[in-house]
Amino acid sequence: MDYKIILGIVAVVVGFISYAPYFKDIFYGKTRPHSFSWFIWALLEGTAFFAQLSKGGSSGAWVTGTTALLCLSVFIVSLSRGEKKFTNIDKISFAGGLLGIVVWFFF
């Protein structure tokens, strides 16, 4: 097996393991993730993942895809167990993230 595939698999496993304590804290009520923040992270990571795939990324892109999936999972869980109050800075951050994606796309 190619070492890049092995490293990709290791990176995915480490990614899932690294989020386990956070999910545990969410379900035990110690942490209340902010829905809006996790949605932004999922969107940005997902965009990066698909950009990597479009340019021929393979096992090196797996960790980015895993992070996008985990961020999306935290977002979904946060809809019932997280903070759902959005401030003006949240909206500005979201607009900045979208603007960054648009600028990146054109350049």
N, C-alpha and C positions, 0 to 999 in steps of 0.2 A: 504494500500500500504506500502511496506517495506521502511524504512527510507533510505536505501542505494539507492534505485531507485529515491526517492525524491531528495536526495543530488546529484545524478548523473545528473538528469534533471536540477537542479539549476546550477550546474557547467557548463553544456553545454550552458545554457542561458547566464550566466555571460561571458563565453568565446565569444559568438557572440556579446554581448553588448560591451565587451572590445575592439574588433577590429573595431567597427563601426566608431569611430573618425579617425582611421588610414585610412580606406577606403575613408572616406569623404575627408580627406586631399589629398589622392592620386588623386581623381577625380576633386578636385579643383586646382590641380597643386601645392600644398604647399609641397608635399612630393614626392620624386622619389625613390621608393624602389629599392634596388640593386637585380637584378634578380638572380644572382648566390647565394647570401646569403640566399634568401628565398627558393631557390631550395634545398640547403643543409638542412635548417631547416625542410622543408617538408619531405625530405628523412629520416632524423633522427627521427622526430616525428612519421612518418608512420611506421618505423621499430619498435619503442617502442610500438606503438599501437598494431601491429600484434604480437609482443612478449607477450604483456599482454593477448591478446585473446588466444594465444596458451597455456598459462598457466592457463586458466580458468577465466581470468578477465571478469567482466561483467560491471555493472554500473560504477565502479571505472575507467574503461578504456575509458569510453565515452568522458571524457574531453581530454584525449590524442588524441583520434580520431578526435575530434572537432578541436583541435589545429593543427593537421596534415592537415585537410581539409582547415582550414583558411590559413595556411602557403602556401599550394598549390594554393589557390585562389589568394593570394597576388603575388605569383610567376607568375601565368598566367596573371594577370593584369599588372604586371611589364614588361612583354614582349612588351607591347605597350606604357606604361606610365612611365616606370622606367629606371634605369641606366643599361646598358647592357655591359659596358666596364669591362673586366676581367683583373685583375692584377695577378702578380705572387703569392702574398699572398692569393688571392682567390683560385688559383689552389692548393697551399699547404694546405689550410684549407679544401678544398674538399677532397684531398687525405687523410688528417688526419681523417676526418669524416668517409670516407670509411674504412680506416684501423681500426678505432675504432669499427665499426660495425662488421668487420671480426673477430677481437680479441674477442669482446663480444660474438659473435656466438659460437666460439670454447670453451669459458670458461663459 
